[in-house]
Amino acid sequence: MTNRDRLLGLTVVLLWGVNFLAIRVGLDHFPPFFFAALRFAVLAVPALLFIPRPPVRMRWILLYGTGFGILQFAFLFTAMRVGMPTGLASLVLQSSAPFTVLLGALLLGERLRPVQVAGITVAVAGMAVIGWDRLGHATLLPVLLTLAGGLGWAFGNIGARLAGTETQGVNPLHLMLWTTAVPPVPLFALSLFAEGPTAGARALAESFTAEGLPALLALAYIAVLATVVGTGLWTYLLGRYPAGLVAPFSLLVPVVGIAAAWTVLGEIPTPLSLVGGVVVLAGAFAATSSRPRAATADVRTGAPIAFAPADSGHPARQAVTPASGHRRRTPRAEPTCAT
């Protein structure tokens, strides 16, 4: 990897790590379900108007959008609203990586290698350490909600993977942008019943005042910088390099998230939480770093799986068909991630 592309990878890490600060600022003003709906609505409208629909079945778009959009952010935003520390949220959400590997085995019949089983076991042990620490502070519920968000993200990853393996040449950025059309209506409906018919609208109107401006800027950051720019750079890197070389960058996101929350918000993590976090990251790395032999059985990270774009300039792998001797093109499955 060139130094320039390493800097781009670190830029993505910075954008996604600071994104948790933007989420905290937004949640200090908006109700969580309404804020989650806004987060996708501001992208869904231009995506539907200007981005061509990916040539995949709608069921995979719905599964991707439900897991990644509705479940992940409904649980994550609620967890952070009821007391989950910002930095710790960025770390516990990495549970999506071993969850994705486990769901791939349970739902898709993918074989788990011993190193993956060991990685999942280590990650679970790390999450148990964090849970034990938070239980001592009577704040276990936010951790459980964040874990539920990680599980929701993992279901979204399975939907993205099925979309990518079923149809060759899917543009992963287009697929991600189209899935933003799935969460807004259910999340707005959830906000209506759980948060009241006027809470969201009142918060939105107040966001255009001087007091509410930080929340509006946070929403813009999440939609434009964290999602479009961050995911765009991530997709670019995955089109140039093997996923195993790019994916470890995502494990640096909690480092930035914890450091940013410590610096800006004064959130000082407990030593036991940090120990548990290191164990979780080590387990997630082990569970997702093993490379399957078949490109179509590649669920290695907690990030959505997608194919390299057809026009990316990166050639697909060539495989020889024994019967004819002719070469057939086999798509290369790569993970991409959005926070």
BELSUL-V544792 format. One line per field, one symbol per residue. psi: psi as a letter, one per 40 degrees, with the letter a starting at -180 (. if undefined). Layout:
psi: ???
//
This chain:
psi: hidddddddddddddddddddddddddediiddddddddddedddddddehihigiiddddddddddddddddddddddddeehidddddddeeeddddddddddddefhhhiddddddddddddddddddddddeeffdddddddddddddddddddddddddddhifhhdddddddeeedddddddddddddeieedddddddeeeiddeddddddddddddddddddddddddddediiddddddddeeddddddddddddefhhiidddddddddddddddddeehhidhdefggeieiihiihidfeehiiihihhdddeihihhihhiiiih.
//
